[in-house]
Amino acid sequence: MDSIPSWRRGAGVGRDRAARGVIYTLDTNVVVDALRQPDEMEELKAFLTWALPLTVLSSVVVAELAAGARTERARRALDEGLVGTFERRARFSPPHVTHGIGPAQRWGAAAPAA
C-alpha cells in the first residue's frame, strides 16, 4: 500500500473525484497550521493545486479565521487571499446574503473599531 495519503497524490485525481461527487471542506486548524508552518503551507498549496475546484470554505471557518485576524493587514490578507479565492469561485457554504462589506466581515467578523 502507498504510504502517501490519497489526498496528497497529484494531478489527475481531481477529475476522478469530481465524477464521484467528492467535495472537500477546509477546516480552521488546517489553515492555521499552514499559516504557522511553512511546510504545512506548501502541502496545503499542493493539495489545492488539484483540489480547489472540489473544495469549499465554510462560513464558520471564515468567522473563526476572521476572529483571529486582529490587524487591518491580517483582515485584508484574509479577504483578498483565502476568502477572496473561494468567493470568486462561489465555493462558500452557505452563500452570503449581505453586500457592501469585506468578505471576512460578511462571514461573521466584527467590523474594525473606529
PECOR-V557404 format. One record per residue. RES is the residue in three letters. NEAR is the number of other ideal C-beta (glycine too) atoms within 8 Angstrom. D_FIRST is the distance of its C-alpha to the first C-alpha in whole Angstrom. Layout:
res=<RES & RES>
near=<NEAR & NEAR>
d_first=<D_FIRST & D_FIRST>
//
This chain:
res=<MET & ASP & SER & ILE & PRO & SER & TRP & ARG & ARG & GLY & ALA & GLY & VAL & GLY & ARG & ASP & ARG & ALA & ALA & ARG & GLY & VAL & ILE & TYR & THR & LEU & ASP & THR & ASN & VAL & VAL & VAL & ASP & ALA & LEU & ARG & GLN & PRO & ASP & GLU & MET & GLU & GLU & LEU & LYS & ALA & PHE & LEU & THR & TRP & ALA & LEU & PRO & LEU & THR & VAL & LEU & SER & SER & VAL & VAL & VAL & ALA & GLU & LEU & ALA & ALA & GLY & ALA & ARG & THR & GLU & ARG & ALA & ARG & ARG & ALA & LEU & ASP & GLU & GLY & LEU & VAL & GLY & THR & PHE & GLU & ARG & ARG & ALA & ARG & PHE & SER & PRO & PRO & HIS & VAL & THR & HIS & GLY & ILE & GLY & PRO & ALA & GLN & ARG & TRP & GLY & ALA & ALA & ALA & PRO & ALA & ALA>
near=<2 & 4 & 3 & 6 & 5 & 6 & 7 & 9 & 8 & 6 & 6 & 7 & 10 & 11 & 7 & 8 & 10 & 10 & 6 & 6 & 5 & 7 & 7 & 9 & 10 & 11 & 7 & 10 & 6 & 10 & 13 & 10 & 9 & 11 & 6 & 6 & 7 & 5 & 6 & 11 & 10 & 8 & 10 & 11 & 8 & 8 & 10 & 9 & 8 & 10 & 12 & 10 & 7 & 10 & 13 & 11 & 13 & 10 & 11 & 7 & 13 & 17 & 11 & 9 & 15 & 14 & 9 & 8 & 12 & 4 & 6 & 6 & 6 & 10 & 15 & 9 & 9 & 15 & 11 & 7 & 8 & 9 & 15 & 10 & 9 & 12 & 10 & 6 & 8 & 6 & 9 & 14 & 7 & 5 & 5 & 9 & 3 & 6 & 3 & 3 & 7 & 8 & 12 & 14 & 12 & 9 & 13 & 9 & 12 & 5 & 6 & 6 & 3 & 2>
d_first=<0 & 4 & 6 & 9 & 10 & 11 & 14 & 14 & 13 & 17 & 19 & 19 & 17 & 20 & 22 & 20 & 20 & 23 & 24 & 22 & 24 & 22 & 24 & 23 & 26 & 26 & 27 & 30 & 28 & 25 & 28 & 30 & 27 & 27 & 31 & 31 & 28 & 28 & 24 & 24 & 26 & 24 & 21 & 23 & 25 & 22 & 20 & 24 & 24 & 22 & 22 & 26 & 27 & 25 & 26 & 29 & 31 & 33 & 36 & 36 & 33 & 36 & 39 & 37 & 36 & 40 & 41 & 39 & 41 & 44 & 46 & 47 & 45 & 42 & 43 & 43 & 40 & 38 & 40 & 40 & 36 & 34 & 36 & 38 & 35 & 34 & 37 & 38 & 35 & 36 & 33 & 35 & 34 & 37 & 40 & 42 & 46 & 48 & 49 & 51 & 49 & 46 & 42 & 41 & 45 & 44 & 41 & 43 & 44 & 47 & 50 & 51 & 54 & 57>
//
